[in-house]
Amino acid sequence: PAQPPKPKPPAPRPQTPAAAQPATPPASMTSGAQPQLLGQYGGWGAYTASPGGRKVCFALAKPSRAETTPPNRPRDPAFLFVASRPGERVKDEISVIFGYGFKPNADATLEVGGASFPLYTQADGGWIKNAAEEPRLVESLRRAGDATIKGVSARGTASTDIYVLKGLAQALDRVAQECQ
């Protein structure tokens, strides 16, 4: 999906744990439509928006811990999304905003519950390579305590983002209720 050009990355700043600050979706994920918070569940928010008149519901969180190698490299905020778009018959689609761009054809990984799921990347986003594994991934995310997402930016910076999954199951239940 095409994304608008990004502003210059902000200066490095200390990471605030997701539990201390609710995640707010970036405008690029909702095509500028103002999302409405349905409920906050731990570090996970459940939202709805209607970009272009098409309803989308999603759960999202920021990483509770983010590390880069080399350390303290600046990047935009990262998010993990689980979205449903009933008008397109899409349910529980996993996507990631990494907060930096990737080289063309670069891969990333999402690790949860002892399993590793390869992600394909485009610009600063990532999606599961094998869509048939998405239901298994969502079930793993519902049951596990945390998920780890790893990638390497176009500039060679490696990142490891840890997402605490407490509250995700409730956020997904609220998303399902809103976007049947």
N, C-alpha and C positions, 0 to 999 in steps of 0.2 A: 504494500500500500504506500502511495506517495505521501510524504510528510512535508509540512512547511519547513523552510530553513530555520535552523536553530540560532538563538542568540549566542554570543560568546559565553563559554562556561564561567560560572561564578568562581570567585576565589575560594580556595579550600576552606572548609569550616568543619567544626566537630560534628560527627554524626549523632543525631538524636534518635534514641530507640523508637521503633514504630509504636510501641505500646504507650509512649509518652506523648505522641503527636499523631492524630489521625491522618491517614494518607488521603490526599486530595488528588483526584485524577487530573492528568494534564489535558489541556484543551485539545491536543492533537488526537487523543483517543476518542473524543466525543465530537469531533469535527466542529468544535466551537459551541455546540449545544451545552447549555448549563446543566450539569448533572445534579440530581436531587438525591441527597443522602436518605436511604431507607432505614438504616440502622448501623450502629457501630458495635462490633463484636470483637473485643480484644483489640488487636492491631489491624483487624480487617473491617473495611467499610463495605456495605452493600449499597449500590447506587442504581439509578435509572436515568436515562436521557433519551431524547428523541431527535438525533441529528437528521436533518432532512425529512422529518416526519416519520422516521423508522425507529421503532422502539428498540432499545438495547438495555439490558440489565447486566450488572457485573459486580463482582467482589474484587477488591484490590487491597494490597498492602505494600508498604515500603519495607526494605530489608531491616531486620533488627540489628544486623551487624554487616558492615561492608568493608572489605579489605582490598587493597590494590598492591601490585608489585610492578614497579617500585612503589614504596609506600606513599600515601597522601597525595596521589595524583588527582587533580580536579576532574570532576565529571558532573553531569546533570543528575537529577534524582532518578533512582531506579524504582520500578514497580513490577509486581507480579499480578496479573489479571486472570480472572476466570469469567468469561462473558457468554451471554445467551442473547440471540437475536431471533425472536420468534417469527418475524416476517420472512427470514431467510432459512428457517428451520435449523438454526445453529444453536446447540445446547452445550454449555460447559467447554467452551473453546479456551485453551490455555495460551496466554501470550505474555511476553516479558518486554519491558522497556529497560534497556541496560544503562542508559545515561551516557552512552558514547557510541560512535559509529564503528562498524566492522569493515574489514576488507571484504570485497566481493567473494562469495562462496565460502566464507568462514563459518565454522560451526561453534556451538556452545553446548553445555550439558545442564540438565536439571536432575539432581540426585535427591531421591526421597525413599524412605523405607527400605534401604539396601538396594534399590534399583536405580539405574541410570538411563535417562531418556535423552537421546540426541535432539538438539534443536537446530533448525536452519535459521539464518539471520538475514536481515535486509535492513539497511540503514542502521538505526539504533534498536530495532525490534528483533524478537525471536519467537518462533512457533515450533511446536513438536513436529519432527520430520515425518513420523508415521502416524497420521490422524487416527488410524484404527486402534492405536494404543492410548488415545486420549481418555476413554472411560476408565481404564485401569489406572492411569496417572491420577485422575481426579479422585478415585477411591483411595489411592495411596496418600494423596494430600489430605483427604478427610481424616485418615487414621493416624498419620505420623505426627511427631512433635515439631519437626522442622524440615525445611527443604534447603538445599544448597544449589545455587546457580553459578556456573563458572563460564567465563568467556575471556577472549583477548581482543582488545581494541585494535583499530586500524593502525594505531601508533605503537602497538606492541605492549600495552599495559594489560597485565592479567588482573582479572577481578574475581573475587569470591564473595557472593552475597548470600547471607543466611536469613531465611524468612521463618519466623515463628508461626506455626499453623494453628495455634489456639484461637478459636473464634471463626476459623474458615468454614467449618461445617454449618454453623448457624448462619453465617453470611450467605452461603450457597443455598441454604433452605429458604432464606428470605428472597434471594434472587429468583429461585424457582417459583415461589409463590407469586411474585410480581410479574414474571415473564413466562406465563404458561403457554 
